[in-house]
Amino acid sequence: MAQLPSASPPGKLSSPGQLIVISGPSGAGKSTVVQQLLGDCPLPLSLSVSATTRPARPGEVDGRDYWFLSPDEFALRKEKGDFLECKEVFGRGYWYGTLAETVSTGLNAGKWVILEIDVQGAASVLEVYPNAITVFIHPGSLAELERRLRHRGTESEASILRRLEVASEELAMKHRYRHEVVNREIEQAVDELCSLLQTYE
């Protein structure tokens, strides 16, 4: 089993690395952009591994895809303040969170640590790391997001409507981010995101 980060405070707020917080509505293509960014951008990027209470899916590896915690261990760590941010996602009964030690260890090693989290999580992280580079990725409009969600054909009407409701609230928060990237096409979005991050070197 992979070694879970130890329970400790967030650590130094100034470090050799950079913290990058990426948010955006579900269906905006954030994960695809981030995965391609990790391979294409020359910066020392590292995607933060989140913790979750959901069971591992076939092929997933503890410590690589997620830190898989029991509900009791997650609750204990939450009570101790080990998370920069955490929440129960879409009412499914599973918790997800960002361990403070995972982030501080990466930053102190000189990594540019990427957190792909929602707007509420981003607000929590910024309380600890106010100088984080924040980027909001979206498809351009709520109508375009709806088109993409329906085109996927993987969700019920109720699920689509719920995601659009949440997305509308999230889009209203995009002004809180330093940067905004419209993901019209993956290559374009990755190039734009890499270029803007390089301005922080």
TIVOVEX-112612 format. One record per residue (C-alpha): residue in one letter; x negated, y negated, z. Coordinates in steps of 0.05 Angstrom, whole numbers, plus 5000, padded with zeros to 4 digits. Last residue first. Layout:
BEGIN
+----+------+------+------+
! aa !    x !    y !    z !
+----+------+------+------+
!  A !    X !    Y !    Z !
...
+----+------+------+------+
% end
This chain:
BEGIN
+----+------+------+------+
! aa !    x !    y !    z !
+----+------+------+------+
!  E ! 4833 ! 4368 ! 4723 !
!  Y ! 4903 ! 4338 ! 4733 !
!  T ! 4912 ! 4320 ! 4659 !
!  Q ! 4903 ! 4394 ! 4644 !
!  L ! 4971 ! 4407 ! 4675 !
!  L ! 5003 ! 4362 ! 4623 !
!  S ! 4970 ! 4400 ! 4566 !
!  C ! 4988 ! 4468 ! 4593 !
!  L ! 5061 ! 4448 ! 4600 !
!  E ! 5065 ! 4420 ! 4530 !
!  D ! 5031 ! 4481 ! 4500 !
!  V ! 5076 ! 4529 ! 4538 !
!  A ! 5139 ! 4490 ! 4518 !
!  Q ! 5120 ! 4488 ! 4445 !
!  E ! 5103 ! 4562 ! 4443 !
!  I ! 5169 ! 4580 ! 4477 !
!  E ! 5216 ! 4540 ! 4434 !
!  R ! 5267 ! 4488 ! 4457 !
!  N ! 5242 ! 4490 ! 4528 !
!  V ! 5248 ! 4417 ! 4550 !
!  V ! 5192 ! 4402 ! 4599 !
!  E ! 5203 ! 4351 ! 4654 !
!  H ! 5148 ! 4324 ! 4699 !
!  R ! 5142 ! 4290 ! 4767 !
!  Y ! 5204 ! 4325 ! 4793 !
!  R ! 5258 ! 4290 ! 4833 !
!  H ! 5292 ! 4266 ! 4769 !
!  K ! 5309 ! 4339 ! 4755 !
!  M ! 5359 ! 4341 ! 4812 !
!  A ! 5423 ! 4333 ! 4771 !
!  L ! 5400 ! 4390 ! 4728 !
!  E ! 5401 ! 4434 ! 4790 !
!  E ! 5474 ! 4418 ! 4806 !
!  S ! 5495 ! 4433 ! 4734 !
!  A ! 5454 ! 4497 ! 4736 !
!  V ! 5491 ! 4521 ! 4797 !
!  E ! 5559 ! 4512 ! 4763 !
!  L ! 5531 ! 4543 ! 4699 !
!  R ! 5506 ! 4604 ! 4737 !
!  R ! 5575 ! 4612 ! 4770 !
!  L ! 5610 ! 4606 ! 4702 !
!  I ! 5564 ! 4658 ! 4672 !
!  S ! 5574 ! 4705 ! 4730 !
!  A ! 5650 ! 4699 ! 4726 !
!  E ! 5647 ! 4712 ! 4651 !
!  S ! 5607 ! 4775 ! 4663 !
!  E ! 5534 ! 4779 ! 4646 !
!  T ! 5488 ! 4815 ! 4597 !
!  G ! 5510 ! 4786 ! 4531 !
!  R ! 5445 ! 4747 ! 4522 !
!  H ! 5481 ! 4701 ! 4473 !
!  R ! 5529 ! 4679 ! 4528 !
!  L ! 5472 ! 4655 ! 4572 !
!  R ! 5437 ! 4621 ! 4514 !
!  R ! 5500 ! 4583 ! 4492 !
!  E ! 5514 ! 4562 ! 4563 !
!  L ! 5443 ! 4534 ! 4569 !
!  E ! 5453 ! 4496 ! 4504 !
!  A ! 5517 ! 4465 ! 4531 !
!  L ! 5484 ! 4447 ! 4597 !
!  S ! 5432 ! 4408 ! 4559 !
!  G ! 5359 ! 4406 ! 4538 !
!  P ! 5337 ! 4478 ! 4552 !
!  H ! 5307 ! 4464 ! 4621 !
!  I ! 5240 ! 4464 ! 4656 !
!  F ! 5227 ! 4419 ! 4716 !
!  V ! 5154 ! 4410 ! 4735 !
!  T ! 5125 ! 4390 ! 4802 !
!  I ! 5050 ! 4381 ! 4815 !
!  A ! 5043 ! 4388 ! 4891 !
!  N ! 5022 ! 4325 ! 4928 !
!  P ! 5075 ! 4332 ! 4982 !
!  Y ! 5050 ! 4401 ! 5002 !
!  V ! 5084 ! 4416 ! 5069 !
!  E ! 5150 ! 4379 ! 5059 !
!  L ! 5141 ! 4391 ! 4984 !
!  V ! 5150 ! 4466 ! 4996 !
!  S ! 5219 ! 4456 ! 5028 !
!  A ! 5242 ! 4411 ! 4970 !
!  A ! 5217 ! 4463 ! 4920 !
!  G ! 5257 ! 4517 ! 4955 !
!  Q ! 5321 ! 4476 ! 4947 !
!  V ! 5305 ! 4463 ! 4874 !
!  D ! 5294 ! 4536 ! 4857 !
!  I ! 5226 ! 4571 ! 4854 !
!  E ! 5170 ! 4590 ! 4806 !
!  L ! 5110 ! 4575 ! 4849 !
!  I ! 5045 ! 4569 ! 4811 !
!  V ! 4977 ! 4569 ! 4846 !
!  W ! 4920 ! 4533 ! 4812 !
!  K ! 4865 ! 4575 ! 4843 !
!  G ! 4804 ! 4546 ! 4878 !
!  A ! 4799 ! 4601 ! 4931 !
!  N ! 4828 ! 4553 ! 4983 !
!  L ! 4889 ! 4545 ! 4938 !
!  G ! 4899 ! 4620 ! 4932 !
!  T ! 4893 ! 4632 ! 5007 !
!  S ! 4939 ! 4573 ! 5022 !
!  V ! 4994 ! 4600 ! 4976 !
!  T ! 4995 ! 4672 ! 5000 !
!  E ! 4989 ! 4647 ! 5072 !
!  A ! 5052 ! 4606 ! 5067 !
!  L ! 5093 ! 4666 ! 5045 !
!  T ! 5144 ! 4647 ! 4991 !
!  G ! 5213 ! 4677 ! 5000 !
!  Y ! 5267 ! 4723 ! 4973 !
!  W ! 5324 ! 4754 ! 5011 !
!  Y ! 5372 ! 4807 ! 4986 !
!  G ! 5445 ! 4810 ! 5006 !
!  R ! 5471 ! 4798 ! 4936 !
!  G ! 5498 ! 4729 ! 4953 !
!  F ! 5466 ! 4697 ! 4892 !
!  V ! 5396 ! 4698 ! 4925 !
!  E ! 5387 ! 4696 ! 5000 !
!  K ! 5335 ! 4643 ! 5014 !
!  C ! 5263 ! 4629 ! 5031 !
!  E ! 5214 ! 4571 ! 5033 !
!  L ! 5144 ! 4559 ! 5060 !
!  F ! 5153 ! 4624 ! 5097 !
!  D ! 5114 ! 4647 ! 5158 !
!  G ! 5158 ! 4608 ! 5206 !
!  K ! 5160 ! 4660 ! 5261 !
!  E ! 5235 ! 4670 ! 5252 !
!  K ! 5225 ! 4680 ! 5177 !
!  R ! 5170 ! 4731 ! 5191 !
!  L ! 5216 ! 4769 ! 5237 !
!  A ! 5274 ! 4767 ! 5188 !
!  F ! 5230 ! 4793 ! 5132 !
!  E ! 5205 ! 4849 ! 5177 !
!  D ! 5275 ! 4869 ! 5196 !
!  P ! 5301 ! 4866 ! 5124 !
!  S ! 5244 ! 4912 ! 5103 !
!  L ! 5191 ! 4878 ! 5061 !
!  F ! 5169 ! 4888 ! 4989 !
!  W ! 5114 ! 4838 ! 4972 !
!  Y ! 5130 ! 4826 ! 4900 !
!  D ! 5105 ! 4842 ! 4830 !
!  R ! 5031 ! 4852 ! 4848 !
!  G ! 5031 ! 4861 ! 4924 !
!  D ! 5076 ! 4922 ! 4921 !
!  V ! 5078 ! 4950 ! 4850 !
!  E ! 5139 ! 4952 ! 4805 !
!  G ! 5142 ! 5009 ! 4755 !
!  P ! 5211 ! 5033 ! 4775 !
!  R ! 5246 ! 4978 ! 4815 !
!  A ! 5223 ! 4961 ! 4885 !
!  P ! 5279 ! 4954 ! 4936 !
!  R ! 5305 ! 4884 ! 4953 !
!  T ! 5279 ! 4852 ! 5016 !
!  T ! 5234 ! 4804 ! 4980 !
!  A ! 5166 ! 4770 ! 4985 !
!  S ! 5140 ! 4726 ! 4929 !
!  V ! 5074 ! 4734 ! 4893 !
!  S ! 5046 ! 4666 ! 4873 !
!  L ! 5027 ! 4662 ! 4800 !
!  S ! 4953 ! 4645 ! 4791 !
!  L ! 4925 ! 4594 ! 4742 !
!  P ! 4850 ! 4581 ! 4735 !
!  L ! 4862 ! 4532 ! 4676 !
!  P ! 4848 ! 4558 ! 4606 !
!  C ! 4923 ! 4563 ! 4588 !
!  D ! 4943 ! 4621 ! 4543 !
!  G ! 4952 ! 4681 ! 4589 !
!  L ! 4982 ! 4648 ! 4650 !
!  L ! 5022 ! 4601 ! 4605 !
!  Q ! 5054 ! 4661 ! 4571 !
!  Q ! 5080 ! 4687 ! 4637 !
!  V ! 5102 ! 4617 ! 4659 !
!  V ! 5141 ! 4604 ! 4595 !
!  T ! 5176 ! 4672 ! 4598 !
!  S ! 5193 ! 4662 ! 4672 !
!  K ! 5221 ! 4592 ! 4660 !
!  G ! 5265 ! 4611 ! 4601 !
!  A ! 5322 ! 4563 ! 4616 !
!  G ! 5370 ! 4621 ! 4631 !
!  S ! 5373 ! 4606 ! 4706 !
!  P ! 5365 ! 4532 ! 4716 !
!  G ! 5297 ! 4500 ! 4727 !
!  S ! 5239 ! 4498 ! 4775 !
!  I ! 5163 ! 4499 ! 4772 !
!  V ! 5120 ! 4480 ! 4831 !
!  I ! 5045 ! 4475 ! 4817 !
!  L ! 4996 ! 4475 ! 4875 !
!  Q ! 4925 ! 4456 ! 4858 !
!  G ! 4860 ! 4488 ! 4881 !
!  P ! 4798 ! 4463 ! 4918 !
!  S ! 4839 ! 4448 ! 4981 !
!  S ! 4873 ! 4391 ! 5016 !
!  L ! 4934 ! 4414 ! 5056 !
!  K ! 4890 ! 4459 ! 5098 !
!  G ! 4924 ! 4519 ! 5127 !
!  P ! 4996 ! 4542 ! 5118 !
!  P ! 4998 ! 4571 ! 5188 !
!  S ! 4985 ! 4645 ! 5199 !
!  A ! 5018 ! 4713 ! 5190 !
!  S ! 4971 ! 4757 ! 5151 !
!  P ! 4980 ! 4767 ! 5076 !
!  L ! 5005 ! 4837 ! 5060 !
!  Q ! 4952 ! 4887 ! 5042 !
!  A ! 4975 ! 4930 ! 4984 !
!  M ! 5000 ! 5000 ! 5000 !
+----+------+------+------+
% end
